[in-house]
Amino acid sequence: AVATGTPTVSAAGSDCGNGSYQVRSGDGWFAIARRVAVEVDDLLAANDASVDDVLVVGDDLCLPAGADLVAACAGSTYQVKSGDGWFAVAQRHGVDVTELLAVNGAELSSAIHPDSALCLPSGAVATGPAAASDTPAAASGAGTTSYTVARGDSWSWIAERAAVTMGRVLAANDASATDLLMPGDVIALPAGAETPAPTTPASAAPVELAALPSQGPCWYSDTWLAPRGNGRTHRGVDVFTLHNQYVYAVADGRLSSRSWDQPGSRSGNAWILTGADGTKFFYAHLSDFAPDLSVGSWVEAGQIIGWVGSTGNSSADHLHFEIRPRGGAAVNPYPILRAAGGCNQGTPYTQPGGWTPAKG
């Protein structure tokens, strides 16, 4: 119970223009901000709140522009298929279209693109044959226990703590190593597996980049936690280079979130790339995205995913680049980027199809 006189946050519901988040047990302002990839000051401003305001389980919070709506989902997600519309998706999952629009910060006029992910309201169920699941399917009878995926988990890390091979865990879930695990997913453990404690290793291996994030020439400096407007601090590194230079995947992984440039957007056109171990790489201010890529696409290190630009809250062409090891809090990417070499100064990386792009 909340003590008399303690400020609380009122439910926001469908009044949110950028999507909403339903408070869960154990949530706090800073934890929610990290989960949806925004600054806590922006989250507080979107709710006209302060850090002293009490969060109550079940309250709906408004999300600021640029939030990772899929990570904010209280329920499951749905991958859009060709021909889908808001009413069809809502009907397929047994929810009201206004609820579906609210959790996605959208309007009926908002376009939805095939292969992008939509957040489903709590209580959504698959009521039609075309509904899809975004989590690995547990093989019936293959495992004796189940495990709920925690932030930072990967197939190999779960297998190591369960004292079984990764191949057996994948087989128990009819999955492959490229299938993305998300916090809250329930997977099967094979017979004889130990139940892993959902903890992150005390000394995780340092992040190493398999490719550099942009084509050179470039220049950058250590601006970690440098002050920004509205009390924000810088949580990445700004790589300044020429307009429309290539932006590359720095690791093999899946494109797990995309933000489109729109009025009020801070990040502009942006990707989140999630590596096999759950590490997230955030790219912002792109001039455009590479064609034929969408949320859920698997990319290889060195693959072109977009071009350097100045969209969003930006005054010059550059790439804002963040690293969140195992999906946790952002860390200073400057020493990691410097150790890797900064940007690709030579011939552009050979692409998965075997062709080498011309120099920018």
C-alpha positions as CSV (number, residue, x, y, z in Angstrom):
1,A,0.0,0.0,0.0
2,V,1.1,3.6,-0.7
3,A,1.5,5.8,2.4
4,T,-0.8,8.8,2.6
5,G,0.7,11.8,1.0
6,T,3.1,9.8,-1.2
7,P,2.9,11.0,-4.8
8,T,1.8,8.3,-7.3
9,V,1.6,8.3,-11.0
10,S,-1.8,8.2,-12.6
11,A,-2.5,5.8,-15.4
12,A,-1.9,7.2,-18.8
13,G,-3.6,4.7,-21.0
14,S,-4.5,5.6,-24.6
15,D,-3.6,9.3,-24.2
16,C,0.0,8.4,-24.9
17,G,1.2,9.6,-28.3
18,N,4.4,7.5,-28.5
19,G,3.1,4.2,-26.9
20,S,2.6,3.1,-23.3
21,Y,4.2,0.8,-20.8
22,Q,2.4,-1.2,-18.1
23,V,4.3,-1.1,-14.7
24,R,5.4,-4.6,-13.5
25,S,6.4,-5.9,-10.1
26,G,9.8,-4.6,-9.1
27,D,9.9,-1.8,-11.7
28,G,11.6,1.5,-11.0
29,W,12.0,4.6,-13.2
30,F,15.6,3.8,-14.0
31,A,15.0,0.2,-14.8
32,I,12.1,1.0,-17.1
33,A,14.2,3.7,-18.9
34,R,16.9,1.1,-19.5
35,R,14.5,-1.5,-20.8
36,V,12.9,0.8,-23.4
37,A,16.2,2.5,-24.3
38,V,15.4,6.1,-23.3
39,E,16.9,8.5,-20.8
40,V,15.1,8.5,-17.5
41,D,14.6,12.3,-17.7
42,D,12.7,11.9,-20.9
43,L,10.5,9.1,-19.4
44,L,9.8,11.4,-16.4
45,A,8.9,14.3,-18.6
46,A,6.5,12.2,-20.7
47,N,4.6,11.4,-17.5
48,D,4.9,14.8,-15.8
49,A,6.6,12.9,-13.0
50,S,9.6,13.0,-10.7
51,V,11.8,10.2,-9.4
52,D,10.0,10.5,-6.1
53,D,6.7,9.5,-7.6
54,V,5.7,5.9,-6.7
55,L,5.1,3.4,-9.4
56,V,2.1,1.0,-8.9
57,V,1.9,-2.3,-10.6
58,G,-0.6,-2.1,-13.4
59,D,-0.2,1.6,-14.0
60,D,0.2,2.7,-17.7
61,L,3.1,5.1,-18.3
62,C,3.5,7.2,-21.4
63,L,6.7,6.6,-23.4
64,P,8.8,9.3,-25.0
65,A,9.6,9.5,-28.7
66,G,12.2,6.9,-29.8
67,A,11.4,4.3,-27.1
68,D,11.8,0.6,-27.9
69,L,8.1,-0.3,-28.0
70,V,8.8,-4.0,-28.5
71,A,10.9,-4.1,-25.3
72,A,8.1,-2.3,-23.5
73,C,5.5,-4.9,-24.3
74,A,3.7,-6.3,-21.3
75,G,2.3,-9.0,-23.5
76,S,3.7,-10.7,-26.6
77,T,4.7,-9.4,-30.0
78,Y,3.4,-10.0,-33.5
79,Q,5.4,-9.9,-36.7
80,V,3.5,-8.1,-39.4
81,K,2.6,-10.0,-42.6
82,S,1.9,-8.8,-46.0
83,G,-1.7,-7.5,-46.2
84,D,-2.1,-6.9,-42.5
85,G,-4.0,-3.9,-41.2
86,W,-4.7,-2.6,-37.6
87,F,-8.2,-4.0,-37.5
88,A,-7.1,-7.4,-38.9
89,V,-4.3,-7.8,-36.3
90,A,-6.6,-6.7,-33.5
91,Q,-9.3,-9.1,-34.5
92,R,-6.8,-12.0,-34.9
93,H,-5.6,-11.5,-31.3
94,G,-8.9,-10.8,-29.7
95,V,-8.2,-7.2,-28.6
96,D,-9.8,-3.9,-29.2
97,V,-8.1,-1.9,-32.0
98,T,-7.8,1.2,-29.7
99,E,-5.8,-0.9,-27.2
100,L,-3.5,-2.2,-30.0
101,L,-2.9,1.4,-31.3
102,A,-2.2,2.7,-27.8
103,V,0.5,0.2,-26.9
104,N,2.2,0.9,-30.2
105,G,1.9,4.7,-30.0
106,A,0.1,4.7,-33.3
107,E,-3.1,6.0,-35.1
108,L,-5.3,4.3,-37.6
109,S,-3.5,6.3,-40.3
110,S,-0.1,4.9,-39.2
111,A,1.4,2.5,-41.8
112,I,2.6,-0.9,-40.7
113,H,5.2,-2.6,-42.7
114,P,5.6,-6.4,-43.3
115,D,8.2,-8.0,-41.0
116,S,8.1,-5.2,-38.5
117,A,7.1,-6.1,-34.9
118,L,4.0,-4.9,-33.1
119,C,3.4,-4.9,-29.4
120,L,0.3,-6.8,-28.3
121,P,-1.8,-5.6,-25.3
122,S,-1.9,-7.8,-22.2
123,G,-4.4,-10.6,-22.6
124,A,-4.0,-10.9,-26.4
125,V,-4.5,-14.4,-27.7
126,A,-4.0,-16.0,-31.1
127,T,-7.6,-16.5,-32.6
128,G,-6.8,-17.0,-36.2
129,P,-4.7,-19.5,-38.2
130,A,-2.4,-16.7,-39.5
131,A,-1.3,-15.6,-36.0
132,A,2.4,-16.1,-35.4
133,S,4.6,-16.6,-32.3
134,D,7.8,-14.6,-32.0
135,T,9.3,-17.0,-29.4
136,P,11.1,-20.3,-30.0
137,A,8.6,-23.2,-29.8
138,A,9.2,-25.8,-27.1
139,A,9.3,-29.3,-28.4
140,S,6.5,-31.3,-26.9
141,G,7.9,-33.9,-24.6
142,A,11.5,-33.0,-25.3
143,G,12.2,-31.4,-21.9
144,T,11.2,-32.1,-18.4
145,T,11.4,-28.5,-17.2
146,S,11.1,-25.0,-18.6
147,Y,13.2,-21.8,-18.1
148,T,12.1,-18.2,-18.4
149,V,14.7,-16.1,-20.3
150,A,16.3,-13.3,-18.4
151,R,17.9,-10.1,-19.6
152,G,21.4,-10.9,-21.0
153,D,20.7,-14.6,-21.6
154,S,21.9,-16.4,-24.8
155,W,21.5,-20.0,-25.9
156,S,25.1,-20.8,-25.0
157,W,24.9,-19.1,-21.6
158,I,21.7,-21.0,-20.7
159,A,23.2,-24.3,-21.8
160,E,26.4,-23.7,-19.8
161,R,24.5,-23.1,-16.6
162,A,22.1,-26.0,-17.3
163,A,25.1,-28.3,-17.7
164,V,24.1,-29.5,-21.2
165,T,25.3,-28.8,-24.7
166,M,23.8,-25.9,-26.6
167,G,22.8,-28.4,-29.3
168,R,20.5,-30.2,-26.9
169,V,18.9,-26.9,-25.8
170,L,18.3,-25.9,-29.4
171,A,16.9,-29.3,-30.3
172,A,14.5,-29.2,-27.3
173,N,13.0,-26.0,-28.7
174,D,13.2,-26.8,-32.4
175,A,15.4,-23.7,-32.7
176,S,18.6,-22.6,-34.2
177,A,21.5,-20.5,-32.8
178,T,20.2,-17.5,-34.9
179,D,16.8,-17.4,-33.2
180,L,16.6,-14.4,-30.9
181,L,15.9,-14.8,-27.2
182,M,14.0,-12.0,-25.5
183,P,13.5,-11.5,-21.7
184,G,10.3,-13.3,-20.7
185,D,10.4,-16.0,-23.4
186,V,9.8,-19.5,-21.9
187,I,12.0,-22.3,-23.4
188,A,12.2,-26.0,-22.7
189,L,15.2,-27.6,-21.1
190,P,16.2,-31.1,-22.2
191,A,15.9,-34.1,-19.9
192,G,18.6,-34.2,-17.3
193,A,19.3,-30.5,-17.5
194,E,19.9,-28.5,-14.3
195,T,17.7,-25.4,-13.8
196,P,19.9,-22.4,-14.5
197,A,19.9,-19.5,-12.1
198,P,18.8,-16.4,-14.1
199,T,21.9,-14.4,-13.4
200,T,24.5,-12.7,-15.6
201,P,28.1,-13.9,-15.2
202,A,30.1,-11.8,-12.6
203,S,32.9,-11.2,-15.1
204,A,31.3,-11.2,-18.6
205,A,33.9,-11.2,-21.4
206,P,34.5,-7.7,-22.8
207,V,32.7,-6.7,-25.9
208,E,34.8,-7.0,-29.1
209,L,33.6,-5.7,-32.4
210,A,33.8,-8.1,-35.3
211,A,33.5,-5.2,-37.8
212,L,33.7,-1.4,-37.5
213,P,30.5,0.6,-37.4
214,S,31.1,3.0,-40.3
215,Q,33.2,3.6,-43.4
216,G,36.0,6.1,-42.9
217,P,37.5,8.6,-42.8
218,C,36.1,9.5,-39.4
219,W,36.9,11.3,-36.2
220,Y,35.5,10.8,-32.7
221,S,36.3,11.5,-29.0
222,D,35.4,10.2,-25.6
223,T,32.2,12.1,-24.7
224,W,30.8,9.4,-22.4
225,L,28.3,11.1,-19.9
226,A,28.9,14.5,-21.3
227,P,26.0,16.8,-20.5
228,R,23.2,17.2,-23.1
229,G,20.0,19.2,-23.2
230,N,17.2,18.8,-20.6
231,G,19.6,17.3,-18.0
232,R,20.5,14.3,-20.2
233,T,23.9,12.8,-20.5
234,H,25.6,11.2,-23.5
235,R,25.5,7.4,-23.4
236,G,27.4,6.7,-26.7
237,V,30.1,7.8,-29.0
238,D,29.6,10.2,-31.9
239,V,31.5,9.0,-35.0
240,F,31.7,12.0,-37.4
241,T,32.2,11.1,-41.1
242,L,30.9,12.1,-44.5
243,H,27.2,12.1,-45.5
244,N,26.0,8.7,-46.7
245,Q,29.1,6.7,-45.7
246,Y,28.3,3.1,-45.1
247,V,27.0,2.0,-41.7
248,Y,27.9,-1.6,-40.8
249,A,26.7,-4.4,-38.5
250,V,29.5,-4.7,-35.9
251,A,28.6,-8.3,-35.1
252,D,26.5,-11.2,-36.4
253,G,23.0,-10.7,-35.0
254,R,19.4,-9.8,-35.6
255,L,18.0,-6.3,-36.2
256,S,15.6,-6.2,-33.2
257,S,14.2,-2.7,-33.4
258,R,13.9,0.2,-36.0
259,S,12.9,3.8,-35.4
260,W,11.8,6.1,-38.2
261,D,12.6,9.8,-38.3
262,Q,9.6,11.8,-37.3
263,P,8.9,15.2,-35.7
264,G,10.3,15.3,-32.2
265,S,12.5,12.2,-32.7
266,R,15.8,12.4,-30.9
267,S,17.4,9.4,-32.6
268,G,16.0,9.9,-36.1
269,N,16.4,6.8,-38.3
270,A,17.9,4.2,-36.0
271,W,18.5,0.5,-35.7
272,I,19.1,-1.8,-32.7
273,L,21.2,-4.8,-33.5
274,T,21.1,-7.7,-31.0
275,G,24.1,-10.1,-31.1
276,A,23.9,-13.8,-30.3
277,D,24.9,-13.2,-26.7
278,G,22.1,-10.5,-26.2
279,T,24.5,-7.5,-26.5
280,K,22.6,-4.6,-28.1
281,F,24.2,-2.1,-30.5
282,F,22.3,1.1,-31.1
283,Y,22.8,3.2,-34.3
284,A,21.2,6.6,-34.6
285,H,20.8,9.6,-37.0
286,L,21.0,7.4,-40.2
287,S,20.2,9.1,-43.5
288,D,18.4,5.9,-44.6
289,F,18.2,2.2,-44.0
290,A,19.7,-0.5,-46.3
291,P,17.0,-2.0,-48.6
292,D,15.6,-5.5,-48.0
293,L,16.3,-5.3,-44.2
294,S,13.5,-5.1,-41.6
295,V,13.0,-5.9,-37.9
296,G,13.9,-9.6,-37.5
297,S,16.5,-9.7,-40.3
298,W,19.6,-11.6,-39.5
299,V,22.8,-9.7,-40.6
300,E,26.5,-10.6,-40.7
301,A,29.4,-8.5,-39.3
302,G,30.4,-6.0,-41.9
303,Q,27.0,-6.0,-43.7
304,I,25.7,-2.6,-44.7
305,I,22.6,-1.7,-42.7
306,G,22.3,1.9,-43.5
307,W,24.1,5.2,-44.3
308,V,25.4,8.0,-42.1
309,G,23.2,11.0,-41.8
310,S,21.9,13.8,-39.6
311,T,18.3,12.8,-38.9
312,G,16.6,13.4,-35.5
313,N,18.3,15.7,-32.9
314,S,21.5,16.3,-34.9
315,S,23.2,19.3,-36.4
316,A,25.9,17.5,-38.5
317,D,26.4,14.2,-40.2
318,H,27.5,11.5,-37.7
319,L,26.7,8.1,-36.3
320,H,25.6,7.9,-32.7
321,F,26.8,4.4,-31.5
322,E,25.9,2.7,-28.2
323,I,26.8,-0.7,-26.7
324,R,24.7,-2.5,-24.1
325,P,26.5,-5.7,-23.1
326,R,24.1,-8.7,-22.8
327,G,21.2,-6.3,-23.1
328,G,22.0,-4.5,-19.9
329,A,23.0,-0.9,-19.2
330,A,25.0,1.1,-21.8
331,V,28.8,1.2,-21.3
332,N,31.3,3.6,-22.6
333,P,31.9,2.5,-26.2
334,Y,34.9,4.8,-26.8
335,P,37.6,2.4,-25.6
336,I,35.9,-0.5,-27.4
337,L,35.7,1.4,-30.6
338,R,39.3,2.7,-30.3
339,A,40.7,-0.8,-29.6
340,A,38.9,-2.0,-32.7
341,G,40.2,0.8,-34.9
342,G,37.4,3.4,-35.0
343,C,36.1,3.1,-38.6
344,N,37.0,1.2,-41.8
345,Q,39.6,3.4,-43.5
346,G,40.2,1.0,-46.4
347,T,38.2,-0.9,-48.9
348,P,34.5,-1.3,-47.9
349,Y,33.7,-4.7,-46.4
350,T,32.7,-7.5,-48.8
351,Q,29.0,-8.1,-48.5
352,P,27.3,-11.5,-47.8
353,G,26.5,-11.9,-51.5
354,G,30.2,-11.6,-52.4
355,W,30.2,-8.1,-53.9
356,T,32.5,-5.3,-52.7
357,P,30.8,-1.8,-52.7
358,A,32.6,1.2,-54.2
359,K,34.3,3.6,-51.7
360,G,32.0,6.3,-50.4
